[in-house]
Amino acid sequence: PFDAEFLPRDDIAAARERIDKSVAAVIFEPVQGVAGAYDLDPDFVNALREACDASGSMLIADEVQSGMGRSGQFFASQVYGIEPDLLTSAKSLGGGFPTAAVLCTEALSALMKSGDLGSTFGGGPVAAAAMLAVIDTIRDEDLLHNVREREAQIRELCVTGPVQGIQGMGLLLGLVCDRPAKEVHRALLEYDILTGTSADPRVLRLLPPLVLQAEHVTRLAEALSSIVPNI
């Protein structure tokens, strides 16, 4: 029932011009996974928050990929220092068990009444237990600290061979390559290293588990170094 429009990425002027009282909600992905692990400009994200505050529009963060510790914080929105009105989480939320959740502010929650929302399988006890176990594990094993350490290590060691730069956040990273990323992907398979491609043909995606260790990053760096860069 709603028309959807798309704003140019990181275009602050376009966001300020388009987001007005006619806009019900703005949905954004803090780190655009399929696009190549592209982390949005912090000024752009803050401009979205300010524009939504001024117009009364809801700001919705899609954190299905960037959430649950992958950014180095529980949610990537925290890295940007903003609070969305709604936040979606899934996939890693259940540690492999199929789960999903929607979080909202207290102000928005106060507008919802019993019966407004429903699900034939929502609130299942096994799914709820899985989510609690994931949250406890991230906290108890200090995985957020590990994510930040491994990100720093990857940025230090992995701009080598075909890799010219690194974008993204935490352990949702894009390696910007000097050739089609599919070629680098195939080369790394020879070293038993699994990576992903993206909508950007020259960006290779890294989405390793949050328990990634230093020796794994060293192994990746050595494998990349063995791939002769284009001259």
Secondary structure as UniProt FT lines:
FT   TURN            9..10
FT   HELIX           12..18
FT   TURN            21..22
FT   STRAND          25..28
FT   STRAND          31..32
FT   TURN            33..36
FT   STRAND          38..39
FT   HELIX           42..55
FT   STRAND          58..62
FT   TURN            64..71
FT   HELIX           76..80
FT   STRAND          86..90
FT   HELIX           91..94
FT   TURN            95..96
FT   STRAND          100..104
FT   HELIX           106..109
FT   TURN            110..111
FT   TURN            114..115
FT   TURN            122..123
FT   HELIX           125..140
FT   TURN            141..142
FT   HELIX           143..157
FT   TURN            161..162
FT   STRAND          163..169
FT   TURN            170..171
FT   STRAND          172..177
FT   HELIX           181..189
FT   TURN            190..192
FT   TURN            201..202
FT   STRAND          203..206
FT   TURN            210..211
FT   HELIX           214..225
//
